[in-house]
Amino acid sequence: MGENKKNLLRGISENGGVIFYGVDSTEIVQEMERLHKTSAVTTAALGRLLTAAAMMGQMLKSDQDSVTIQIRGGGPAGRLLAISDGSGKVKGYVENPVVELPPRADGHLDVGTAVGHDGTLDVIRDLGMREPYIGQVPLVSGEIAEDITSYFAASEQTPTVCALGVLVNKDLTVQCAGGFIVQLLPGATEEEISMLEKNIGAMPSVTSMLAEGKTIQDMLELALAGFQPDILDQSYVCYHCDCSMERVHKMLKSLPRTEVEKLRDEDPIAEVNCQFCGKSYRVDLNELLDSWRVSEEK
């Protein structure tokens, strides 16, 4: 799969009152599962969060801007984090990648219990200003799509429908993943709202549509049936970690020197693991402290 495979689409109704974001995030969630070795329910939980982050990244104005979605729900999965930038790069992390739970009564993975229902969803938008924009809402269900919907309604006063899905195979690989976000822009009529609700209510789940071979364009046409939707643009989003030795040095330099000296006394070689991709960096703390001294003496 190359960058020519555009897996994210933005569409709009003919009258401009309804905007649609849709993504086939299968490749993103497959890469996440490969890196994090997640169990089925945590693959579904973090996969849904990454899918939402990929679409919210496309709402940013600049490639340099970023959006971070964090969930602390009190469940056994612990903290979940997904970060996306405006250029289509997404990465994520789950505190406890292996959680085993019985399925829900309907046979589906019990994401809500894994995530927990007692906590918050935080959205941090870094738009290159001095202070990032932070919105926080209490969790509704821990199932993630409802929580994203609640965030848009409460923090951004935007009526939103969000659907997210991850289908995990018996061998824990990812069969398919995707989602869509539909937003009503100011001025939508009651008639349009009820038509949209009817359309979305009649749609099968995201994973059953993808498993049947439907595309994100098919989803756009089902969700916005009767609205004469147009495609605004299509782009490629992927799982990409931008960690580097330079970033590790920067992170260590942000710590108080006394703390770095204490770490050095315990072990002169610090091993730093990236939580997003698992890559390991070895840093000679004596060299790092010497370089600080040299730069201070200049």
Secondary structure as UniProt FT lines:
FT   TURN            3..4
FT   STRAND          8..12
FT   TURN            14..15
FT   STRAND          18..24
FT   HELIX           26..36
FT   HELIX           40..57
FT   TURN            58..59
FT   TURN            63..64
FT   STRAND          66..72
FT   TURN            76..77
FT   STRAND          80..85
FT   TURN            86..87
FT   STRAND          89..94
FT   TURN            105..106
FT   HELIX           111..115
FT   STRAND          120..126
FT   STRAND          133..138
FT   HELIX           145..155
FT   STRAND          160..168
FT   TURN            170..171
FT   STRAND          174..184
FT   TURN            186..187
FT   HELIX           190..202
FT   HELIX           206..211
FT   TURN            212..213
FT   HELIX           216..223
FT   TURN            224..226
FT   STRAND          230..235
FT   STRAND          238..239
FT   HELIX           245..253
FT   HELIX           257..266
FT   STRAND          269..273
FT   TURN            275..277
FT   STRAND          280..284
FT   HELIX           285..297
//
